[in-house]
Amino acid sequence: MLMSVVNVSHLAAGYEGREVLHDITLRVHPGEVVAILGANGSGKSTLIRTVLGLVPIGRGDIELFGTGLRRFKQWARVGYVPQRLGAGGGVPATVGEVVASGRLARRGIFRPPGAADKTAVREALTDVGLLDRINDPVSTLSGGQQQRTLIARALAGRPDLLVLDEPTAGVDAASQEAFAAALGRFQAGGGTILLVAHELGPLQPLIDRAVVVHDGRIAYEGPAPEPAGHHAMPGHDHVHPHADNVKAGICEWAPTDRMAAG
């Protein structure tokens, strides 16, 4: 049997003594694209942040590439795209400089960039359709272009596992299509993807398996649901505030009876 890229076993985790995740067990296999879905506050982002070692484990175990998280050191094999990090952030960096920072885990901080690093940066920017902006300040980009820059930064490191936290949230349709195309090429090259999403949109065809998190537990695992009128679909008016839906338990990815039974 192939070794799992991510193996989460009976995980409990949270913040400041408050348990957010309860008894989570999840495997991600090589070459898979797995989407973690759920309402706001369900624990889906906490799950991937715990997998990355950013949230302490309360109980249970996590392995990356067959190595326990506490002993795992091969972080160059993991690319992480956080949720709408302000890539501009007031820092006078160019697009190329931001993407080049994705090579640090692979080459080391003190070694100057070489030809392989420069090639990786250009290829990553080509992959997300931003090579023509390589010398532009990140602050001049749109929100969607900044997010594409962050994906290019992760791709430049040539990871085996790409972890993304709501990469398409609040960005334009062109950037969503660019994300989907870039992720499709990454998977076609043998990469594994674990992503958090509130809505899938153009990413839907890429998803091999969906995991719905509800109240810190896995409520459904299987094919990605395709709810009619989902707000990633054209023509769907997004007129309902998420906070109200979460309180009412009727958010798009809240588990239905069918999901819970599946």
C-alpha positions as CSV (number, residue, x, y, z in Angstrom):
1,M,0.0,0.0,0.0
2,L,1.3,3.5,-0.9
3,M,2.4,5.7,2.0
4,S,0.0,8.5,2.7
5,V,1.2,12.1,2.1
6,V,-0.9,13.2,5.0
7,N,-2.1,10.9,7.8
8,V,-4.2,12.4,10.6
9,S,-5.3,10.0,13.3
10,H,-7.8,10.7,16.0
11,L,-6.8,14.4,16.1
12,A,-8.0,16.9,18.7
13,A,-6.6,20.4,18.6
14,G,-7.6,24.0,19.4
15,Y,-6.5,27.3,20.8
16,E,-5.9,28.6,24.3
17,G,-7.5,25.6,26.0
18,R,-10.5,25.5,23.7
19,E,-10.8,22.3,21.6
20,V,-11.9,23.1,18.0
21,L,-11.2,19.7,16.4
22,H,-12.5,16.5,17.8
23,D,-11.4,13.0,16.8
24,I,-10.4,13.8,13.2
25,T,-9.0,11.0,11.1
26,L,-8.0,11.7,7.5
27,R,-5.6,10.3,4.9
28,V,-4.4,12.1,1.8
29,H,-2.8,9.9,-0.8
30,P,-0.1,10.8,-3.4
31,G,-1.5,12.6,-6.4
32,E,-4.9,13.3,-4.8
33,V,-6.7,16.6,-4.7
34,V,-8.7,16.7,-1.4
35,A,-11.0,19.7,-0.6
36,I,-11.8,20.5,3.1
37,L,-15.3,22.1,3.0
38,G,-17.4,23.6,5.7
39,A,-19.2,26.7,7.1
40,N,-17.2,29.6,8.6
41,G,-16.1,28.5,12.0
42,S,-16.4,24.8,11.4
43,G,-12.8,24.1,12.0
44,K,-11.6,23.5,8.4
45,S,-8.8,26.1,8.5
46,T,-7.8,24.9,11.9
47,L,-7.4,21.4,10.5
48,I,-4.9,22.4,7.8
49,R,-3.0,24.8,10.2
50,T,-2.6,21.9,12.6
51,V,-1.4,19.6,9.8
52,L,1.3,22.3,9.1
53,G,2.3,22.5,12.8
54,L,0.8,26.0,13.3
55,V,-1.7,24.8,15.9
56,P,-0.6,22.5,18.7
57,I,-1.9,19.0,18.8
58,G,-4.0,18.2,21.8
59,R,-4.5,14.4,21.2
60,G,-3.8,12.1,18.3
61,D,-1.1,12.0,15.7
62,I,-0.2,13.6,12.3
63,E,2.3,12.2,9.8
64,L,3.6,13.9,6.7
65,F,5.2,11.6,4.1
66,G,5.4,8.9,6.8
67,T,7.2,10.9,9.4
68,G,5.5,12.2,12.6
69,L,4.9,15.9,12.6
70,R,7.1,16.6,15.6
71,R,10.1,15.0,13.8
72,F,9.3,16.2,10.3
73,K,12.0,18.5,8.8
74,Q,11.5,18.3,5.0
75,W,9.4,21.4,4.8
76,A,10.7,22.1,1.2
77,R,8.4,19.3,0.2
78,V,5.4,21.3,1.4
79,G,4.1,24.5,-0.2
80,Y,1.6,26.6,1.8
81,V,-0.7,29.4,0.4
82,P,-2.4,31.2,3.3
83,Q,-5.8,32.8,3.2
84,R,-5.5,36.2,1.4
85,L,-2.2,37.2,3.0
86,G,-1.6,40.9,2.1
87,A,1.2,40.2,-0.4
88,G,1.6,43.9,-0.9
89,G,1.4,44.7,2.8
90,G,3.2,48.0,2.4
91,V,6.5,46.2,1.7
92,P,8.2,47.6,-1.4
93,A,8.8,44.1,-2.9
94,T,8.4,43.2,-6.6
95,V,6.4,40.2,-7.8
96,G,9.6,38.4,-8.6
97,E,11.1,39.0,-5.2
98,V,8.0,37.6,-3.4
99,V,8.0,34.5,-5.6
100,A,11.7,34.0,-5.1
101,S,11.2,33.8,-1.3
102,G,9.5,30.5,-2.0
103,R,12.9,29.0,-2.8
104,L,14.4,29.7,0.6
105,A,13.4,26.4,2.2
106,R,15.0,24.5,-0.7
107,R,18.3,26.5,-1.1
108,G,18.8,27.9,2.4
109,I,18.8,31.4,3.7
110,F,22.5,32.2,3.2
111,R,23.1,30.8,-0.3
112,P,22.5,33.3,-3.1
113,P,19.9,32.4,-5.7
114,G,21.3,30.4,-8.7
115,A,20.1,29.7,-12.2
116,A,17.8,26.9,-10.9
117,D,16.1,29.4,-8.5
118,K,15.6,32.0,-11.2
119,T,14.2,29.4,-13.6
120,A,11.8,28.1,-11.0
121,V,10.5,31.7,-10.3
122,R,9.9,32.3,-14.0
123,E,8.2,29.0,-14.5
124,A,5.9,29.5,-11.5
125,L,4.9,33.0,-12.7
126,T,4.3,31.6,-16.1
127,D,2.1,29.0,-14.6
128,V,-0.2,31.5,-12.9
129,G,-0.1,34.0,-15.9
130,L,1.9,36.7,-14.2
131,L,5.4,36.5,-15.8
132,D,4.8,39.9,-17.4
133,R,4.4,41.5,-14.0
134,I,7.7,40.0,-12.5
135,N,9.3,43.4,-12.0
136,D,6.2,45.3,-10.8
137,P,5.6,46.1,-7.1
138,V,3.2,43.7,-5.6
139,S,1.2,46.7,-4.2
140,T,0.2,47.5,-7.8
141,L,-1.6,44.2,-8.3
142,S,-5.3,43.4,-7.8
143,G,-6.3,41.1,-4.9
144,G,-6.7,38.2,-7.3
145,Q,-3.3,38.8,-8.8
146,Q,-1.7,39.1,-5.3
147,Q,-3.2,35.7,-4.5
148,R,-1.8,34.3,-7.8
149,T,1.6,35.6,-6.7
150,L,1.3,33.7,-3.4
151,I,0.5,30.5,-5.3
152,A,3.5,31.1,-7.6
153,R,5.6,31.6,-4.5
154,A,4.5,28.1,-3.2
155,L,5.0,26.5,-6.7
156,A,8.5,28.0,-7.0
157,G,9.7,25.8,-4.2
158,R,8.8,22.7,-6.3
159,P,6.8,21.0,-3.4
160,D,5.3,17.6,-3.4
161,L,2.3,18.7,-1.4
162,L,0.5,22.0,-1.9
163,V,-1.7,23.2,1.0
164,L,-4.1,26.1,0.2
165,D,-6.4,28.0,2.6
166,E,-9.4,29.3,0.6
167,P,-7.3,30.4,-2.4
168,T,-10.3,31.6,-4.5
169,A,-12.1,33.5,-1.7
170,G,-13.1,37.0,-2.8
171,V,-11.0,37.0,-6.0
172,D,-12.0,37.7,-9.6
173,A,-13.2,35.0,-12.0
174,A,-10.1,35.3,-14.2
175,S,-7.8,34.6,-11.2
176,Q,-10.0,31.6,-10.1
177,E,-9.7,30.1,-13.6
178,A,-5.9,30.7,-13.5
179,F,-5.7,29.0,-10.0
180,A,-7.6,26.0,-11.4
181,A,-5.4,25.7,-14.5
182,A,-2.2,26.0,-12.4
183,L,-3.4,23.4,-9.8
184,G,-4.4,21.1,-12.6
185,R,-0.9,21.2,-14.1
186,F,0.6,20.7,-10.6
187,Q,-1.5,17.6,-10.1
188,A,-0.7,16.3,-13.6
189,G,3.0,16.5,-12.6
190,G,2.4,14.2,-9.7
191,G,1.7,16.8,-7.0
192,T,-0.8,16.3,-4.1
193,I,-3.2,19.1,-3.1
194,L,-5.0,19.7,0.2
195,L,-7.2,22.8,0.0
196,V,-9.7,24.5,2.2
197,A,-12.7,26.0,0.4
198,H,-16.0,27.6,1.2
199,E,-17.1,27.3,-2.4
200,L,-15.3,25.4,-5.2
201,G,-16.2,27.2,-8.4
202,P,-13.7,26.4,-11.2
203,L,-11.8,24.0,-8.8
204,Q,-14.8,21.6,-8.8
205,P,-13.5,19.4,-11.7
206,L,-10.1,18.9,-10.0
207,I,-11.5,17.5,-6.7
208,D,-10.9,13.8,-6.1
209,R,-12.5,13.8,-2.7
210,A,-14.3,16.2,-0.4
211,V,-14.2,16.2,3.4
212,V,-16.9,18.3,5.0
213,V,-16.1,19.5,8.5
214,H,-19.0,20.5,10.8
215,D,-18.5,21.6,14.5
216,G,-14.9,20.3,14.5
217,R,-15.8,16.8,13.2
218,I,-15.8,15.1,9.8
219,A,-19.5,15.0,8.8
220,Y,-19.0,13.7,5.3
221,E,-16.2,12.2,3.1
222,G,-16.7,11.3,-0.5
223,P,-17.3,12.9,-3.9
224,A,-17.5,16.7,-3.9
225,P,-21.2,17.7,-3.4
226,E,-22.6,19.8,-6.2
227,P,-25.5,21.7,-4.6
228,A,-27.9,23.3,-7.1
229,G,-27.7,27.1,-7.1
230,H,-24.4,27.1,-5.3
231,H,-22.9,30.5,-5.3
232,A,-19.8,29.5,-7.2
233,M,-22.2,28.8,-10.1
234,P,-23.1,31.5,-12.7
235,G,-26.3,33.4,-12.0
236,H,-26.4,32.7,-8.3
237,D,-27.0,35.9,-6.3
238,H,-25.1,35.9,-3.0
239,V,-27.7,37.7,-0.9
240,H,-27.4,35.8,2.4
241,P,-24.9,36.8,5.1
242,H,-22.6,33.9,6.0
243,A,-22.7,34.6,9.7
244,D,-26.5,34.2,9.8
245,N,-26.3,31.0,7.8
246,V,-23.7,29.5,10.2
247,K,-25.7,30.4,13.2
248,A,-28.8,28.8,11.6
249,G,-26.8,25.8,10.5
250,I,-27.8,26.2,6.9
251,C,-24.5,27.3,5.3
252,E,-23.8,25.7,1.8
253,W,-21.5,23.1,3.3
254,A,-23.3,22.3,6.5
255,P,-23.9,18.6,6.4
256,T,-27.2,17.3,5.2
257,D,-28.8,14.2,6.4
258,R,-27.6,12.4,3.3
259,M,-24.0,13.5,3.9
260,A,-24.0,12.5,7.5
261,A,-25.4,9.1,6.5
262,G,-22.9,8.7,3.7
